[in-house]
Structure formats: structure tokens, C-alpha cells
Amino acid sequence: EFLRPSSTQGSEGKKSSDGLSEEGPNTPKEFCDHVKTPEDVHQGVAPNFDPGYDLGAMPHLDDEKELENVRSIPLSDAWSATQEPNGSAEMRCSTASLCSTIEAGGKRSPPPGLDEVTKDHMETVTKCDYDFEKDQWNRTSMLCYIQDKPFDEGNLRRCHMMVGYEDDGLRRTYVAKEAKTDAGQDAYEKDIEMQEISQYLAKQYNQFSPPKKVEFLHAFLIQLDSRPLCPRTGKPQMRHVEPYLPGEYKKHNNNWGYVCKDRNTPQAFSHFTYHYSSRFLRHRIKSPIMVVDVQGVGDIFTDPQIHSEDGQGYGMGNCGYD
């Protein structure tokens, strides 16, 4: 679970691969029940609550080392064959939850040629970032090149490789997701807002120094100002963009009740988001929420879905309290 009991407590709970106990007295709910103020959350220990171990001595993810390992994976290894719960062999793209799984028996790479792209090939677009803490959208410009041919697609989106330069002048590789339906800017914005809310909650979760920290990719929108208007909507074309994430991509839970029991960290995080939002986000949200559809590479997640108690907002995937 979220907080691991010390060995001196005699917990009967078994440990998962990430060092979290599946049972025991120090559960996320028990911990949250002792948290009364935001200051308790930021301190990491609630008043009158003895977790039974030294929080500072808990092992946790060496983020820089883990991130370096992920970045060192070549693009050719960004696709990996996996065994699904139903026994079917499938290949998952490491870049997007809404990219469908592809039946395959080996590995494949995104289309080549991105290394040869220069600024002369790029277009200027408007980058739209959402700041959850300030509840505002910020607009800047950036240079980017989006490959015409998608390297994967699902029922709702096509995924294109993209390279670009942001304000810091560094060149990065991204995935640009294009809606296949008549999705307006509002639908794109809701997806970005969910991801940024999830990242904010990940930061709060990490302040408790869990055995492994979590994070969500920073996603943003781009408006393709130099291209023709979208023929379906008559408005500027938009794309959902996030950093390219190589590695073995895995879904830990979904928004219909599926839970992968290989690890507890993703489930503990989902549990935490409900209790934290119930206590400390009521000034920003109408109803308590839970972040689900947790998926990604290692403990770097993307494309979450949010459920709210009242079932309002957060797109069509919001299944409400049930």
C-alpha cells in the first residue's frame, strides 16, 4: 500500500515488486484519516500519527538514474510485445493510451528521418500550456515538424512523431495526437487539464516520500496557425502533444474497474487522489475526484482519466462514483 509497515510491526501483508505492502495498518486511508490540514500534507506526517518507521529511511526511486535509463532506450525498442490478461499476444505503442494495441509478433520502430529534420523544415505554431495551480492557459510560440504519416492510431486519435524547439532552445522529440472525430478545442483542453491535475496530485503524493515517486508527462496543445482550417469544425487545427516516452508501456488500471496486481504504487496513487481531493481541493473542484487509467513507462504516466463523485466534467470517460 501507500505506506509500508516496518518489519517490527509484524505485518502479515505481502510485498509487491515495488516494496509496498498489500496489507497492513499503514494504508493510504489510515494515513489520510490523520491528515487534518494542508500543512500536515506538506510536512508528510500528520499530528499524533506514528507511522512506525523512519520516513526518511524509506527507499525510493532514484529519479535521475531511472530517467536516464529510460532516455537511453533506442527508438527501435519503443515497441514491445506483451501478454494481455486474456492471453492474446499484442504489441503496445509506448506513446499514447488512445493508440490502439497492434497485433504483432515482433518489434517495429517509428518512421525514420526525424534526425534529418532542420529548422528550415519546421512550422511556427502556437503552444498552449495549462497551469492548474493558477487555473490559466499560457500561449507562446514554438517551432515544430510533424510527420505526415501516423505511426499508430486508435479509435479516437492518430499518433504522429514530432520534433520541435521550445523557448529554451533545446530540440526534443514528441508525439502529436490528432483527433479522428469532430473534437473542438474544448475537448482537447479537457484532456490537457486532466493530465495537469494528475501531475499536481502526483507532486502532493511524492511529498509523503513513498518508496517510489510518480510523475505525469507534461502535455500541451499546439494550434497549427499556418495550416488551413479544420474542414470538420471550420476552426484552427489543434494537436495534443506530449514528450516521446520510450520503453515498455503498461496500463496499471483503467476506468472500468480493471486493476493490474503486479504493482501497488499506481493503485496507491489512485487511492491517494480521492482522499486528497476530498480534503484539500474542494476550493477548486465541485466534487472529489479519483485519477484512474494510470499507464505509462515505469512510474512516468500519461493519458489519465478522472472520475468525479458527481459524474460531471472530465470528458466522456468520467464514470462517476460507481
BELWOFEN-V321722 format. One record per residue. RES is the residue in three letters. PSI is psi in whole degrees, 0 to 359 (none if undefined). OMEGA is omega as a letter, one per 20 degrees, with the letter a starting at -180 (* if undefined). Layout:
res:RES psi:PSI omega:OMEGA
res:RES psi:PSI omega:OMEGA
This chain:
res:GLU psi:189 omega:a
res:PHE psi:318 omega:r
res:LEU psi:131 omega:a
res:ARG psi:128 omega:r
res:PRO psi:152 omega:r
res:SER psi:158 omega:a
res:SER psi:339 omega:a
res:THR psi:349 omega:a
res:GLN psi:349 omega:r
res:GLY psi:32 omega:a
res:SER psi:140 omega:r
res:GLU psi:352 omega:a
res:GLY psi:144 omega:r
res:LYS psi:157 omega:a
res:LYS psi:144 omega:r
res:SER psi:182 omega:a
res:SER psi:342 omega:a
res:ASP psi:19 omega:r
res:GLY psi:12 omega:a
res:LEU psi:136 omega:a
res:SER psi:137 omega:r
res:GLU psi:342 omega:r
res:GLU psi:173 omega:r
res:GLY psi:168 omega:a
res:PRO psi:332 omega:a
res:ASN psi:71 omega:a
res:THR psi:165 omega:r
res:PRO psi:319 omega:a
res:LYS psi:316 omega:a
res:GLU psi:318 omega:a
res:PHE psi:313 omega:a
res:CYS psi:329 omega:r
res:ASP psi:337 omega:a
res:HIS psi:352 omega:a
res:VAL psi:121 omega:a
res:LYS psi:333 omega:a
res:THR psi:161 omega:r
res:PRO psi:330 omega:r
res:GLU psi:325 omega:r
res:ASP psi:321 omega:a
res:VAL psi:314 omega:a
res:HIS psi:332 omega:r
res:GLN psi:335 omega:r
res:GLY psi:346 omega:r
res:VAL psi:127 omega:a
res:ALA psi:156 omega:r
res:PRO psi:142 omega:r
res:ASN psi:26 omega:a
res:PHE psi:118 omega:r
res:ASP psi:106 omega:a
res:PRO psi:347 omega:r
res:GLY psi:9 omega:r
res:TYR psi:169 omega:r
res:ASP psi:111 omega:a
res:LEU psi:323 omega:a
res:GLY psi:340 omega:a
res:ALA psi:358 omega:a
res:MET psi:136 omega:r
res:PRO psi:141 omega:r
res:HIS psi:173 omega:a
res:LEU psi:130 omega:r
res:ASP psi:92 omega:a
res:ASP psi:314 omega:a
res:GLU psi:317 omega:a
res:LYS psi:315 omega:a
res:GLU psi:318 omega:a
res:LEU psi:321 omega:r
res:GLU psi:321 omega:r
res:ASN psi:319 omega:r
res:VAL psi:316 omega:a
res:ARG psi:337 omega:a
res:SER psi:352 omega:a
res:ILE psi:126 omega:a
res:PRO psi:156 omega:a
res:LEU psi:328 omega:a
res:SER psi:342 omega:r
res:ASP psi:11 omega:a
res:ALA psi:352 omega:r
res:TRP psi:138 omega:a
res:SER psi:139 omega:r
res:ALA psi:137 omega:a
res:THR psi:158 omega:r
res:GLN psi:117 omega:a
res:GLU psi:161 omega:r
res:PRO psi:329 omega:a
res:ASN psi:2 omega:r
res:GLY psi:353 omega:a
res:SER psi:142 omega:r
res:ALA psi:124 omega:a
res:GLU psi:166 omega:r
res:MET psi:130 omega:a
res:ARG psi:137 omega:r
res:CYS psi:141 omega:a
res:SER psi:7 omega:a
res:THR psi:338 omega:a
res:ALA psi:138 omega:a
res:SER psi:332 omega:a
res:LEU psi:1 omega:r
res:CYS psi:129 omega:a
res:SER psi:156 omega:r
res:THR psi:148 omega:a
res:ILE psi:127 omega:r
res:GLU psi:126 omega:a
res:ALA psi:168 omega:a
res:GLY psi:16 omega:a
res:GLY psi:217 omega:a
res:LYS psi:155 omega:r
res:ARG psi:163 omega:a
res:SER psi:155 omega:r
res:PRO psi:159 omega:a
res:PRO psi:141 omega:r
res:PRO psi:174 omega:r
res:GLY psi:346 omega:a
res:LEU psi:328 omega:a
res:ASP psi:335 omega:a
res:GLU psi:352 omega:a
res:VAL psi:131 omega:r
res:THR psi:177 omega:r
res:LYS psi:334 omega:r
res:ASP psi:336 omega:r
res:HIS psi:351 omega:a
res:MET psi:161 omega:r
res:GLU psi:155 omega:r
res:THR psi:127 omega:a
res:VAL psi:165 omega:r
res:THR psi:121 omega:r
res:LYS psi:130 omega:a
res:CYS psi:111 omega:r
res:ASP psi:142 omega:r
res:TYR psi:130 omega:r
res:ASP psi:106 omega:a
res:PHE psi:319 omega:a
res:GLU psi:327 omega:r
res:LYS psi:352 omega:a
res:ASP psi:54 omega:r
res:GLN psi:154 omega:r
res:TRP psi:137 omega:r
res:ASN psi:136 omega:a
res:ARG psi:126 omega:r
res:THR psi:180 omega:r
res:SER psi:154 omega:r
res:MET psi:158 omega:r
res:LEU psi:139 omega:r
res:CYS psi:161 omega:r
res:TYR psi:126 omega:a
res:ILE psi:125 omega:r
res:GLN psi:137 omega:a
res:ASP psi:320 omega:a
res:LYS psi:124 omega:r
res:PRO psi:146 omega:r
res:PHE psi:352 omega:r
res:ASP psi:161 omega:r
res:GLU psi:152 omega:r
res:GLY psi:201 omega:a
res:ASN psi:333 omega:a
res:LEU psi:333 omega:a
res:ARG psi:157 omega:r
res:ARG psi:143 omega:a
res:CYS psi:125 omega:a
res:HIS psi:141 omega:r
res:MET psi:146 omega:a
res:MET psi:143 omega:r
res:VAL psi:150 omega:a
res:GLY psi:170 omega:r
res:TYR psi:129 omega:r
res:GLU psi:192 omega:a
res:ASP psi:331 omega:a
res:ASP psi:358 omega:r
res:GLY psi:0 omega:a
res:LEU psi:141 omega:r
res:ARG psi:131 omega:a
res:ARG psi:159 omega:r
res:THR psi:135 omega:a
res:TYR psi:175 omega:r
res:VAL psi:126 omega:r
res:ALA psi:122 omega:a
res:LYS psi:126 omega:a
res:GLU psi:126 omega:r
res:ALA psi:140 omega:r
res:LYS psi:347 omega:r
res:THR psi:185 omega:a
res:ASP psi:55 omega:a
res:ALA psi:121 omega:r
res:GLY psi:181 omega:a
res:GLN psi:326 omega:a
res:ASP psi:319 omega:r
res:ALA psi:318 omega:r
res:TYR psi:316 omega:a
res:GLU psi:322 omega:a
res:LYS psi:321 omega:r
res:ASP psi:317 omega:a
res:ILE psi:318 omega:a
res:GLU psi:319 omega:r
res:MET psi:320 omega:a
res:GLN psi:322 omega:a
res:GLU psi:326 omega:r
res:ILE psi:318 omega:r
res:SER psi:321 omega:r
res:GLN psi:322 omega:r
res:TYR psi:315 omega:r
res:LEU psi:328 omega:r
res:ALA psi:321 omega:r
res:LYS psi:319 omega:r
res:GLN psi:318 omega:r
res:TYR psi:316 omega:a
res:ASN psi:338 omega:a
res:GLN psi:346 omega:r
res:PHE psi:3 omega:a
res:SER psi:57 omega:r
res:PRO psi:167 omega:r
res:PRO psi:323 omega:r
res:LYS psi:129 omega:r
res:LYS psi:159 omega:a
res:VAL psi:160 omega:r
res:GLU psi:159 omega:r
res:PHE psi:142 omega:r
res:LEU psi:144 omega:r
res:HIS psi:117 omega:r
res:ALA psi:153 omega:r
res:PHE psi:170 omega:r
res:LEU psi:151 omega:r
res:ILE psi:141 omega:r
res:GLN psi:122 omega:a
res:LEU psi:85 omega:a
res:ASP psi:331 omega:a
res:SER psi:359 omega:a
res:ARG psi:161 omega:r
res:PRO psi:156 omega:r
res:LEU psi:154 omega:r
res:CYS psi:124 omega:a
res:PRO psi:337 omega:a
res:ARG psi:326 omega:a
res:THR psi:341 omega:a
res:GLY psi:15 omega:a
res:LYS psi:168 omega:r
res:PRO psi:143 omega:r
res:GLN psi:142 omega:a
res:MET psi:157 omega:r
res:ARG psi:142 omega:r
res:HIS psi:125 omega:a
res:VAL psi:140 omega:r
res:GLU psi:159 omega:r
res:PRO psi:145 omega:r
res:TYR psi:130 omega:a
res:LEU psi:98 omega:r
res:PRO psi:162 omega:r
res:GLY psi:185 omega:a
res:GLU psi:115 omega:a
res:TYR psi:132 omega:a
res:LYS psi:141 omega:r
res:LYS psi:125 omega:a
res:HIS psi:330 omega:r
res:ASN psi:167 omega:r
res:ASN psi:188 omega:a
res:ASN psi:18 omega:r
res:TRP psi:16 omega:r
res:GLY psi:354 omega:r
res:TYR psi:135 omega:r
res:VAL psi:123 omega:r
res:CYS psi:126 omega:a
res:LYS psi:10 omega:r
res:ASP psi:326 omega:a
res:ARG psi:156 omega:a
res:ASN psi:339 omega:a
res:THR psi:310 omega:a
res:PRO psi:322 omega:a
res:GLN psi:322 omega:r
res:ALA psi:321 omega:r
res:PHE psi:313 omega:r
res:SER psi:316 omega:r
res:HIS psi:314 omega:a
res:PHE psi:318 omega:a
res:THR psi:325 omega:r
res:TYR psi:312 omega:a
res:HIS psi:319 omega:a
res:TYR psi:313 omega:a
res:SER psi:329 omega:r
res:SER psi:329 omega:a
res:ARG psi:322 omega:a
res:PHE psi:2 omega:r
res:LEU psi:10 omega:a
res:ARG psi:339 omega:r
res:HIS psi:346 omega:a
res:ARG psi:336 omega:a
res:ILE psi:153 omega:a
res:LYS psi:334 omega:a
res:SER psi:149 omega:r
res:PRO psi:148 omega:a
res:ILE psi:163 omega:r
res:MET psi:133 omega:r
res:VAL psi:122 omega:r
res:VAL psi:191 omega:a
res:ASP psi:41 omega:a
res:VAL psi:123 omega:a
res:GLN psi:154 omega:r
res:GLY psi:205 omega:a
res:VAL psi:120 omega:a
res:GLY psi:234 omega:r
res:ASP psi:24 omega:r
res:ILE psi:114 omega:a
res:PHE psi:165 omega:r
res:THR psi:167 omega:r
res:ASP psi:54 omega:r
res:PRO psi:166 omega:r
res:GLN psi:145 omega:r
res:ILE psi:132 omega:r
res:HIS psi:141 omega:r
res:SER psi:153 omega:a
res:GLU psi:322 omega:a
res:ASP psi:356 omega:r
res:GLY psi:13 omega:a
res:GLN psi:142 omega:r
res:GLY psi:184 omega:r
res:TYR psi:28 omega:r
res:GLY psi:181 omega:a
res:MET psi:343 omega:a
res:GLY psi:355 omega:r
res:ASN psi:107 omega:a
res:CYS psi:2 omega:r
res:GLY psi:196 omega:a
res:TYR psi:324 omega:a
res:ASP psi:none omega:*
